[in-house]
Each structure stands twice: as structure tokens, then as C-alpha cells.
Amino acid sequence: MPDQFVVPQFIDAEDKIFGPITARQFIILMVTGLIDFALFKLFSFVTFLLIGIPVIIIGGTFAFGKVNGQVFHYFMLNLIQTAKKPKLRVWEKVYNDAILRSYIKEEIPPPPPPPPHKAPISTSRLNELTLVVNTGGVYQPEE
């Protein structure tokens, strides 16, 4: 009987470090907190509110947001890559007369010959082969 192996499951689940927060979420929240702290210390309170609140919202979205089961930053990367690609793809291959004439002159190779057919094994021959196999080669058929 073959050995049984444990198949790993949930390999795409991230490890939790602080309760329900993963390491990726913790790092994003730390960076967001540091940016907000720097805004609070460097600018006036009104400027801090105008810039800091959107930074918190964006940081929370990147940390906890999911789109179609993907984390939000993968979604944003895919969105940017899709936006950079051209919208319309047109293939304008132009053939000149020399290429068209070479295509016309090409000869089609003949099809390969069909494989040879073997004659079916008769029942009496099959019985003899069975005896040879079952006896381990002790039985010698008459030829």
C-alpha cells in the first residue's frame, strides 16, 4: 500500500503576528502612522487634517482592502500595468511580391506512408504464450 502524505492547505494565507493583523498589514499601518506623525509635526493642524486623513484612508485601503480575493496593492499593480498597455492591437503585415511568389512555389511534402499492420495473434498461439509466461519459460512450445 502506498504511503499517505499530508497535502498542505491554505498556502496562500498569510501568517498573523498581532491578532488578526498580518506582517504586511502591520508594515503598511506603521508607514502610514509615520507619515501622519511627520505631517502632524511639520505642518499646521488644518494642513495635517487635509492631508493626513486621506493618507490614513489610503493606508487602510492598502492594508485591509481586497478586490476579487486579491490584496489591494496587487490589484493596483495590475490596474497600472493594464493602463500602460495599448488599447487597440492591429497587425499590419505587408507582404511584397517576392514573399508571395515564394509561398506559391513551396511544394507540399507527400504524406508519410501508413504504418505496417501486424497480423492478429491467433487463439492457439495466445494459449502457448500464456503457458510460457505462467511456467516461467519451462514450457517450450513446438515450433
Residue pairs with C-beta under 8 A, 6 or more apart in sequence:
14 22
14 23
14 24
15 22
15 23
16 22
17 23
17 26
18 26
21 29
24 63
24 71
25 63
25 64
28 59
28 62
28 63
29 59
29 60
29 63
31 59
32 55
32 56
32 58
32 59
32 60
32 63
35 55
35 59
36 48
36 52
36 55
36 56
39 47
39 48
39 51
39 52
39 55
40 48
40 52
43 51
61 72
62 72
62 73
62 76
65 71
65 72
66 72
67 75
68 75
70 78
121 129
128 141
129 141
131 139
131 141
132 139
132 140
132 141
